[in-house]
């Protein structure tokens, strides 16, 4: 499912690019950047198999995520490619069982290992159950900013990216859903206007925070 129909116009800022037609070099750089950012996220650190191929496994996971985002017209980056988000338009019926099964098996083989893969799938059952059962919504699957783009500009980049998410949500009149196991990030979401509607005791011992944002009506 895609973000835009041919006649839809979104009032998005100049510094953010909806990446649909990437050169091989640009695509590879974004994959590299996502692989780096994944190593800061508790969930990905937990599910990626810890062996001699760990770096390679992070790159495979990043490649899977970026290619899925491009396929769904969901990849958004800052102009320099150091701020990256994956924001899907989806619904509870937007799935192809056999395709998802093949993808899960490939991820289990190349990223998680079978044992961690099965554990991750059980957690995902609960996570997916927190999203709407009816109607379309926007799902923030990934959002990160590279370390060398942080500092004084980090807050501004994150704030500006958030504004773009809100433009999309308002123009499409769809809510945004997200989750995080980082309390600091959950508080940042709430400062930006998200509502925390559930805090779950994750099997790891962490809290997982579920957040959502409902856009105002169009002017």
Backbone as CSV, one residue per row, in Angstrom:
resi,resn,N_x,N_y,N_z,CA_x,CA_y,CA_z,C_x,C_y,C_z
1,UNK,0.847,-1.182,0.000,0.000,0.000,0.000,0.885,1.236,0.000
2,UNK,0.537,2.224,-0.839,1.404,3.382,-1.008,0.841,4.583,-0.271
3,UNK,1.718,5.590,-0.051,1.316,6.835,0.573,0.372,7.637,-0.315
4,UNK,0.768,7.822,-1.576,0.131,8.829,-2.401,-0.541,8.226,-3.615
5,UNK,-1.694,8.750,-3.948,-2.293,8.507,-5.244,-1.785,9.606,-6.167
6,UNK,-1.950,9.400,-7.462,-1.361,10.305,-8.431,-1.777,11.744,-8.283
7,UNK,-2.995,12.008,-7.805,-3.470,13.378,-7.728,-3.330,13.992,-6.354
8,UNK,-2.686,13.309,-5.426,-2.527,13.833,-4.072,-1.316,14.748,-3.989
9,UNK,-1.470,15.862,-3.277,-0.394,16.826,-3.094,-0.146,17.009,-1.601
10,UNK,1.104,16.892,-1.199,1.462,17.087,0.194,2.379,18.287,0.322
11,UNK,2.136,19.091,1.348,2.920,20.296,1.565,4.117,19.966,2.450
12,UNK,5.120,19.273,1.888,6.268,18.812,2.662,7.462,19.737,2.446
13,UNK,8.285,19.858,3.494,9.423,20.777,3.450,10.494,20.353,2.466
14,UNK,11.320,21.300,2.097,12.333,21.085,1.071,13.415,20.094,1.498
15,UNK,13.718,20.002,2.801,14.887,19.204,3.183,14.577,17.719,3.290
16,UNK,13.317,17.317,3.110,12.974,15.910,3.237,12.582,15.332,1.894
17,UNK,13.082,14.138,1.618,12.930,13.522,0.309,12.214,12.186,0.470
18,UNK,11.159,11.987,-0.301,10.480,10.699,-0.337,11.216,9.852,-1.362
19,UNK,11.953,8.866,-0.910,12.887,8.127,-1.758,12.178,6.998,-2.489
20,UNK,11.880,7.214,-3.759,11.248,6.175,-4.558,12.189,5.663,-5.649
21,UNK,12.973,6.568,-6.239,13.889,6.188,-7.315,15.316,6.531,-6.895
22,UNK,15.970,5.590,-6.244,17.315,5.805,-5.727,18.347,5.258,-6.700
23,UNK,19.467,5.969,-6.827,20.592,5.384,-7.548,21.162,4.253,-6.692
24,UNK,21.836,3.276,-7.293,22.432,2.193,-6.496,23.356,2.714,-5.401
25,UNK,24.096,3.801,-5.686,25.018,4.360,-4.697,24.261,4.976,-3.526
26,UNK,23.194,5.746,-3.826,22.400,6.354,-2.758,21.710,5.281,-1.917
27,UNK,21.185,4.274,-2.584,20.510,3.187,-1.861,21.488,2.481,-0.933
28,UNK,22.684,2.219,-1.394,23.665,1.539,-0.572,24.061,2.383,0.626
29,UNK,24.180,3.702,0.435,24.547,4.581,1.541,23.456,4.613,2.605
30,UNK,22.211,4.629,2.174,21.109,4.612,3.131,21.079,3.283,3.880
31,UNK,21.311,2.183,3.181,21.385,0.878,3.845,22.510,0.877,4.877
32,UNK,23.662,1.413,4.512,24.789,1.497,5.453,24.399,2.301,6.693
33,UNK,23.717,3.430,6.482,23.327,4.286,7.598,22.302,3.598,8.501
34,UNK,21.344,2.905,7.894,20.352,2.187,8.699,21.023,1.069,9.497
35,UNK,21.986,0.368,8.890,22.703,-0.702,9.597,23.413,-0.154,10.837
36,UNK,23.992,1.051,10.721,24.649,1.690,11.868,23.627,2.025,12.952
37,UNK,22.500,2.626,12.552,21.488,3.049,13.520,20.815,1.871,14.211
38,UNK,20.684,0.754,13.511,20.065,-0.427,14.114,20.836,-0.915,15.334
39,UNK,22.134,-0.631,15.367,22.962,-1.100,16.476,22.808,-0.229,17.726
40,UNK,21.908,0.760,17.661,21.560,1.556,18.839,20.175,1.199,19.377
41,UNK,19.468,0.319,18.681,18.073,0.029,19.022,18.003,-1.289,19.794
42,UNK,17.428,-1.280,21.009,17.400,-2.505,21.819,16.809,-3.715,21.115
43,UNK,15.708,-3.531,20.394,15.058,-4.677,19.750,15.959,-5.324,18.714
44,UNK,16.590,-4.510,17.855,17.456,-5.096,16.831,18.719,-5.689,17.446
45,UNK,19.259,-5.051,18.479,20.426,-5.606,19.158,20.095,-6.961,19.781
46,UNK,18.860,-7.100,20.225,18.425,-8.329,20.895,18.166,-9.463,19.917
47,UNK,17.596,-9.133,18.741,17.184,-10.213,17.841,18.282,-10.663,16.875
48,UNK,19.270,-9.782,16.606,20.311,-10.167,15.644,21.256,-11.170,16.305
49,UNK,21.488,-12.264,15.615,22.319,-13.346,16.148,23.731,-12.851,16.442
50,UNK,24.221,-13.198,17.611,25.538,-12.729,18.065,26.600,-13.759,17.704
51,UNK,27.200,-13.586,16.519,28.244,-14.493,16.078,29.243,-13.725,15.222
52,UNK,30.118,-14.422,14.555,31.161,-13.764,13.760,30.590,-12.987,12.578
53,UNK,29.339,-13.274,12.201,28.703,-12.597,11.063,27.742,-11.488,11.499
54,UNK,27.889,-11.014,12.724,26.914,-10.055,13.276,26.794,-8.784,12.429
55,UNK,27.932,-8.199,12.017,27.884,-6.991,11.190,27.156,-7.269,9.878
56,UNK,27.458,-8.410,9.281,26.806,-8.800,8.031,25.297,-8.967,8.239
57,UNK,24.920,-9.491,9.394,23.506,-9.708,9.690,22.776,-8.368,9.840
58,UNK,23.419,-7.376,10.481,22.811,-6.041,10.579,22.611,-5.442,9.191
59,UNK,23.557,-5.656,8.308,23.445,-5.115,6.954,22.312,-5.807,6.188
60,UNK,22.141,-7.106,6.391,21.044,-7.816,5.725,19.698,-7.284,6.225
61,UNK,19.590,-7.073,7.550,18.360,-6.530,8.125,18.085,-5.130,7.576
62,UNK,19.125,-4.287,7.513,18.970,-2.932,6.982,18.520,-2.972,5.524
63,UNK,19.111,-3.857,4.747,18.746,-3.997,3.328,17.280,-4.412,3.198
64,UNK,16.864,-5.364,4.010,15.474,-5.812,4.013,14.541,-4.639,4.320
65,UNK,14.868,-3.842,5.332,14.020,-2.730,5.743,13.940,-1.656,4.667
66,UNK,15.085,-1.272,4.111,15.115,-0.207,3.103,14.374,-0.647,1.841
67,UNK,14.593,-1.888,1.416,13.920,-2.355,0.204,12.411,-2.464,0.412
68,UNK,11.993,-2.885,1.589,10.554,-2.935,1.888,9.968,-1.528,1.907
69,UNK,10.722,-0.573,2.464,10.259,0.822,2.518,10.123,1.413,1.120
70,UNK,11.104,1.141,0.258,11.032,1.631,-1.127,9.843,1.009,-1.851
71,UNK,9.658,-0.287,-1.663,8.532,-0.994,-2.301,7.201,-0.369,-1.901
72,UNK,7.082,0.081,-0.642,5.827,0.626,-0.118,5.776,2.152,-0.178
73,UNK,6.747,2.791,-0.844,6.822,4.267,-0.905,6.803,4.875,0.492
74,UNK,7.590,4.306,1.390,7.545,4.708,2.797,8.867,5.257,3.317
75,UNK,9.892,5.370,2.471,11.213,5.798,2.916,11.331,7.316,2.810
76,UNK,11.640,7.959,3.941,11.817,9.407,3.999,13.206,9.680,4.569
77,UNK,13.968,10.573,3.926,15.282,10.920,4.462,15.469,12.430,4.440
78,UNK,16.383,12.897,5.276,16.832,14.272,5.157,17.669,14.375,3.890
79,UNK,17.939,15.597,3.457,18.638,15.794,2.193,20.008,15.129,2.186
80,UNK,20.688,15.132,3.357,22.019,14.524,3.425,21.972,13.026,3.717
81,UNK,20.766,12.472,3.875,20.626,11.036,4.096,20.961,10.582,5.502
82,UNK,21.194,11.524,6.425,21.595,11.149,7.792,20.419,11.094,8.764
83,UNK,19.310,11.644,8.373,18.060,11.472,9.100,17.177,10.569,8.255
84,UNK,16.756,9.435,8.809,16.049,8.416,8.031,14.815,7.955,8.796
85,UNK,13.699,7.875,8.076,12.471,7.354,8.674,11.782,6.428,7.679
86,UNK,11.059,5.461,8.231,10.216,4.577,7.426,8.807,4.696,7.996
87,UNK,7.915,5.283,7.204,6.558,5.587,7.653,5.575,4.944,6.675
88,UNK,4.999,3.826,7.090,4.089,3.075,6.233,2.649,3.569,6.363
89,UNK,1.949,3.603,5.249,0.488,3.650,5.278,0.029,2.207,5.182
90,UNK,-0.759,1.757,6.138,-1.115,0.345,6.182,-2.458,0.146,6.879
91,UNK,-2.867,-1.104,7.012,-4.045,-1.470,7.799,-3.916,-2.936,8.186
92,UNK,-4.838,-3.410,8.991,-4.723,-4.774,9.537,-4.825,-5.843,8.452
93,UNK,-5.383,-5.485,7.305,-5.556,-6.474,6.230,-4.439,-6.409,5.190
94,UNK,-3.490,-5.497,5.376,-2.433,-5.261,4.377,-1.304,-6.267,4.577
95,UNK,-1.528,-7.490,4.139,-0.499,-8.514,4.298,-0.703,-9.627,3.281
96,UNK,0.382,-10.244,2.955,0.366,-11.412,2.083,1.035,-12.535,2.864
97,UNK,0.266,-13.504,3.327,0.783,-14.502,4.265,2.011,-15.231,3.729
98,UNK,1.937,-15.697,2.498,3.045,-16.497,1.991,4.288,-15.649,1.796
99,UNK,4.105,-14.416,1.317,5.250,-13.529,1.145,5.885,-13.225,2.498
100,UNK,5.043,-12.932,3.510,5.569,-12.644,4.850,6.277,-13.865,5.425
101,UNK,5.735,-15.058,5.182,6.353,-16.270,5.700,7.740,-16.472,5.099
102,UNK,7.853,-16.298,3.792,9.156,-16.436,3.136,10.137,-15.412,3.687
103,UNK,9.669,-14.154,3.849,10.532,-13.108,4.393,10.989,-13.456,5.801
104,UNK,10.052,-13.942,6.629,10.405,-14.299,8.005,11.445,-15.415,8.029
105,UNK,11.296,-16.403,7.156,12.259,-17.501,7.112,13.633,-17.019,6.651
106,UNK,13.658,-16.112,5.662,14.932,-15.559,5.205,15.594,-14.752,6.304
107,UNK,14.794,-13.969,7.038,15.352,-13.179,8.145,15.883,-14.104,9.236
108,UNK,15.131,-15.179,9.516,15.582,-16.123,10.538,16.925,-16.731,10.142
109,UNK,17.096,-17.050,8.874,18.338,-17.673,8.403,19.492,-16.676,8.389
110,UNK,19.226,-15.448,7.928,20.296,-14.473,7.701,20.519,-13.480,8.842
111,UNK,19.545,-13.341,9.743,19.651,-12.285,10.768,19.550,-12.844,12.180
112,UNK,18.449,-13.511,12.494,18.155,-13.805,13.893,18.608,-15.182,14.350
113,UNK,18.647,-16.146,13.438,18.722,-17.536,13.859,17.303,-17.996,14.173
114,UNK,17.058,-19.292,14.108,15.699,-19.811,14.266,15.131,-19.508,15.655
115,UNK,15.913,-19.736,16.707,15.411,-19.560,18.071,15.014,-18.111,18.335
116,UNK,15.916,-17.172,17.998,15.593,-15.756,18.210,14.466,-15.300,17.288
117,UNK,14.416,-15.863,16.089,13.359,-15.515,15.152,11.986,-15.881,15.679
118,UNK,11.847,-17.084,16.234,10.570,-17.503,16.797,10.174,-16.633,17.986
119,UNK,11.152,-16.274,18.810,10.888,-15.409,19.958,10.421,-14.033,19.496
120,UNK,11.087,-13.491,18.472,10.726,-12.168,17.960,9.319,-12.182,17.363
121,UNK,8.953,-13.257,16.684,7.626,-13.352,16.082,6.540,-13.364,17.153
122,UNK,6.793,-13.997,18.283,5.814,-14.007,19.372,5.612,-12.601,19.936
123,UNK,6.710,-11.854,20.095,6.611,-10.467,20.575,5.828,-9.625,19.574
124,UNK,6.100,-9.839,18.270,5.430,-9.053,17.239,3.919,-9.285,17.228
125,UNK,3.488,-10.454,17.626,2.048,-10.706,17.704,1.394,-9.723,18.667
126,UNK,2.029,-9.491,19.818,1.468,-8.547,20.786,1.563,-7.123,20.255
127,UNK,2.716,-6.777,19.665,2.929,-5.423,19.156,1.892,-5.093,18.089
128,UNK,1.687,-5.993,17.139,0.715,-5.738,16.066,-0.701,-5.613,16.608
129,UNK,-1.001,-6.306,17.707,-2.345,-6.252,18.289,-2.676,-4.889,18.869
130,UNK,-1.669,-4.041,19.065,-1.895,-2.706,19.620,-2.326,-1.701,18.553
131,UNK,-2.267,-2.101,17.297,-2.600,-1.177,16.203,-4.068,-1.335,15.816
132,UNK,-4.605,-0.366,15.082,-6.040,-0.386,14.755,-6.469,-1.660,14.033
133,UNK,-7.645,-2.125,14.386,-8.200,-3.319,13.743,-8.934,-2.967,12.452
134,UNK,-9.368,-1.719,12.334,-10.114,-1.272,11.166,-9.520,0.025,10.641
135,UNK,-9.553,0.182,9.314,-9.151,1.434,8.695,-7.645,1.577,8.530
136,UNK,-7.255,2.527,7.694,-5.846,2.803,7.441,-5.234,3.630,8.566
137,UNK,-3.923,3.505,8.718,-3.158,4.327,9.650,-1.718,4.409,9.148
138,UNK,-0.951,5.295,9.723,0.474,5.424,9.420,1.262,4.775,10.545
139,UNK,2.261,3.974,10.178,3.072,3.272,11.173,4.531,3.671,11.020
140,UNK,5.100,4.241,12.075,6.507,4.641,12.075,7.342,3.428,12.471
141,UNK,7.834,2.729,11.459,8.581,1.488,11.682,10.015,1.775,12.108
142,UNK,10.558,2.885,11.642,11.957,3.202,11.929,12.137,4.711,11.826
143,UNK,12.981,5.256,12.752,13.295,6.684,12.717,14.615,6.872,13.462
144,UNK,15.625,7.377,12.762,16.927,7.579,13.404,17.735,8.667,12.723
145,UNK,18.708,9.200,13.482,19.614,10.241,12.981,21.032,9.824,13.334
146,UNK,21.931,9.819,12.346,23.309,9.397,12.569,24.010,10.279,13.602
147,UNK,24.957,9.661,14.328,25.668,10.354,15.399,26.325,11.640,14.923
148,UNK,26.970,11.613,13.751,27.697,12.802,13.300,26.775,13.914,12.804
149,UNK,25.463,13.644,12.783,24.496,14.680,12.441,23.740,15.151,13.676
150,UNK,24.182,14.678,14.839,23.515,15.054,16.088,24.200,16.268,16.707
151,UNK,23.812,16.550,17.940,24.354,17.745,18.581,23.337,18.851,18.475
152,UNK,23.795,20.055,18.180,22.899,21.201,18.168,21.836,21.080,17.085
153,UNK,22.152,20.350,15.989,21.194,20.226,14.900,20.288,19.006,15.036
154,UNK,20.639,18.108,15.958,19.881,16.865,16.083,18.426,17.135,16.435
155,UNK,18.203,17.966,17.480,16.846,18.263,17.918,16.060,18.922,16.793
156,UNK,16.724,19.803,16.050,16.045,20.493,14.953,15.681,19.509,13.838
157,UNK,16.617,18.604,13.492,16.315,17.619,12.453,15.152,16.729,12.873
158,UNK,15.189,16.236,14.112,14.103,15.389,14.611,12.789,16.167,14.639
159,UNK,12.841,17.406,15.109,11.637,18.239,15.192,11.061,18.485,13.799
160,UNK,11.942,18.796,12.837,11.479,19.056,11.468,10.917,17.789,10.820
161,UNK,11.554,16.635,11.093,11.026,15.376,10.551,9.649,15.089,11.143
162,UNK,9.504,15.343,12.436,8.203,15.164,13.086,7.157,16.037,12.413
163,UNK,7.525,17.276,12.101,6.577,18.168,11.429,6.127,17.602,10.090
164,UNK,7.050,16.959,9.365,6.690,16.358,8.082,5.741,15.184,8.271
165,UNK,5.966,14.387,9.328,5.041,13.304,9.626,3.631,13.866,9.866
166,UNK,3.580,14.974,10.603,2.286,15.570,10.937,1.600,16.151,9.701
167,UNK,2.384,16.689,8.765,1.817,17.172,7.502,1.160,16.018,6.755
168,UNK,1.886,14.889,6.684,1.353,13.707,5.995,0.077,13.233,6.681
169,UNK,0.117,13.130,8.020,-1.039,12.641,8.766,-2.254,13.550,8.558
170,UNK,-2.025,14.852,8.573,-3.141,15.788,8.390,-3.684,15.719,6.976
171,UNK,-2.799,15.707,5.981,-3.256,15.666,4.594,-4.011,14.390,4.279
172,UNK,-3.569,13.265,4.854,-4.237,11.981,4.608,-5.341,11.688,5.619
173,UNK,-5.388,12.527,6.701,-6.363,12.324,7.775,-6.260,10.920,8.352
174,UNK,-5.009,10.550,8.693,-4.732,9.239,9.273,-3.909,9.401,10.543
175,UNK,-4.154,8.577,11.566,-3.332,8.618,12.775,-1.969,7.977,12.525
176,UNK,-1.010,8.312,13.393,0.329,7.715,13.352,0.497,6.838,14.593
177,UNK,1.023,5.639,14.411,1.319,4.737,15.521,2.819,4.430,15.560
178,UNK,3.350,4.290,16.771,4.770,3.981,16.952,4.949,3.283,18.287
179,UNK,6.110,2.626,18.448,6.454,2.050,19.750,7.953,2.144,19.953
180,UNK,8.364,2.153,21.213,9.776,2.221,21.544,10.000,1.595,22.922
181,UNK,11.209,1.059,23.113,11.593,0.551,24.434,12.501,1.543,25.148
182,UNK,12.687,2.692,24.586,13.535,3.731,25.172,12.646,4.791,25.812
183,UNK,12.718,4.927,27.149,11.836,5.866,27.841,12.091,7.297,27.391
184,UNK,13.366,7.649,27.169,13.697,9.005,26.735,13.036,9.320,25.403
185,UNK,13.045,8.342,24.494,12.411,8.563,23.192,10.894,8.644,23.341
186,UNK,10.328,7.833,24.229,8.880,7.897,24.434,8.471,9.271,24.961
187,UNK,9.298,9.856,25.825,9.005,11.195,26.338,9.124,12.244,25.232
188,UNK,10.103,12.046,24.335,10.245,12.968,23.200,9.005,12.896,22.313
189,UNK,8.533,11.687,22.036,7.298,11.539,21.258,6.156,12.312,21.922
190,UNK,6.056,12.184,23.240,4.961,12.847,23.949,5.106,14.368,23.914
191,UNK,6.336,14.861,23.992,6.551,16.306,23.853,6.118,16.793,22.469
192,UNK,6.274,15.929,21.479,5.908,16.286,20.107,4.400,16.221,19.873
193,UNK,3.643,15.692,20.832,2.193,15.661,20.685,1.580,14.283,20.569
194,UNK,2.419,13.233,20.698,1.888,11.874,20.701,1.288,11.547,22.064
195,UNK,0.337,10.635,22.074,-0.261,10.112,23.299,0.308,8.725,23.563
196,UNK,0.761,8.471,24.795,1.160,7.115,25.170,-0.094,6.386,25.645
197,UNK,-0.479,5.319,24.934,-1.728,4.644,25.280,-1.514,3.271,25.906
198,UNK,-0.255,2.810,25.973,0.014,1.531,26.619,1.497,1.461,26.981
199,UNK,1.794,0.890,28.139,3.170,0.587,28.540,3.190,-0.889,28.930
200,UNK,3.926,-1.672,28.165,3.894,-3.134,28.279,5.197,-3.643,28.870
201,UNK,5.085,-4.653,29.738,6.269,-5.307,30.278,6.823,-6.276,29.232
202,UNK,7.809,-5.809,28.480,8.422,-6.601,27.418,9.141,-7.812,28.026
203,UNK,9.170,-8.952,27.327,9.842,-10.137,27.873,11.307,-9.914,28.261
204,UNK,11.958,-8.908,27.681,13.353,-8.608,28.017,13.501,-8.018,29.414
205,UNK,12.382,-7.548,29.994,12.438,-6.840,31.268,12.262,-5.339,31.100
206,UNK,12.389,-4.849,29.853,12.162,-3.436,29.567,10.665,-3.142,29.532
207,UNK,10.356,-1.854,29.568,9.016,-1.395,29.236,8.988,-1.090,27.737
208,UNK,7.919,-1.428,27.075,7.710,-1.000,25.703,6.548,-0.011,25.709
209,UNK,6.806,1.161,25.131,5.831,2.240,25.140,5.155,2.333,23.775
210,UNK,3.831,2.339,23.780,3.048,2.437,22.554,2.448,3.838,22.472
211,UNK,2.642,4.459,21.304,2.249,5.858,21.150,1.439,6.059,19.877
212,UNK,0.625,7.105,19.886,-0.161,7.428,18.700,-0.431,8.930,18.647
213,UNK,-0.681,9.371,17.434,-0.969,10.789,17.192,-2.165,10.874,16.269
214,UNK,-3.159,11.687,16.672,-4.329,11.910,15.836,-4.255,13.325,15.249
215,UNK,-4.262,13.451,13.930,-4.121,14.780,13.326,-5.382,15.603,13.458
216,UNK,-5.236,16.908,13.440,-6.432,17.757,13.402,-7.116,17.653,12.043
217,UNK,-8.364,18.081,12.000,-9.088,18.084,10.730,-8.434,19.064,9.754
218,UNK,-8.599,18.801,8.484,-8.065,19.722,7.467,-8.736,21.084,7.600
219,UNK,-7.991,22.130,7.298,-8.525,23.489,7.360,-9.636,23.680,6.327
